[in-house]
Amino acid sequence: MRVELEDTGVTGSRSSSAMDELYADHIVRAVRLAYLMTGERDAAEDIAQDAFIRVFGRWRHLRRKESFEAYLHRAVINGARSHRRRQGVEDRYLAREAGLRTSAPIEPEGPLDGRLREVLLGLPPRQRAVVILRYSEDLSVDQVAALLGCSAGNVKSLASKGMARLREVLPHDDEG
């Protein structure tokens, strides 16, 4: 999918239709990625839309226009990390104020099985990002490495550790 925008700016009906096309082509996967990273449907939609707006707003400055999706993935991952950090600060504050040790997360409706969601969200953020990008988004090791700004070996290591943790915690079928 290629969308051409004039280098003079992103105004007018041609640019608007190009933005609509980019949005339609990419927003569902961006929301899904954000949801897998945060476990929160409303936050995922906000994160994905904010990421889209940020990346599209920088359209003229993108080095490779055909890499819009990669830039969007990166923006979603960064947005999800920021959200989780802010949520952690808020949870600790509320727990301290309420005299509780931790607050129980609200279970959103969604495609993740409760236990899988719990274990996935329990992984360290980089491990979780690698597992999601490799096995849910079906990106190659090199693509994940480029998105996360690390080496392919680091991606392989994080994926291996993340999958080992998932196998360790989640029940599995020993037959066949």
Secondary structure as UniProt FT lines:
FT   TURN            7..8
FT   HELIX           12..38
FT   HELIX           41..57
FT   HELIX           59..61
FT   HELIX           65..67
FT   HELIX           68..98
FT   HELIX           114..122
FT   HELIX           125..131
FT   HELIX           132..136
FT   HELIX           141..148
FT   HELIX           152..169
//
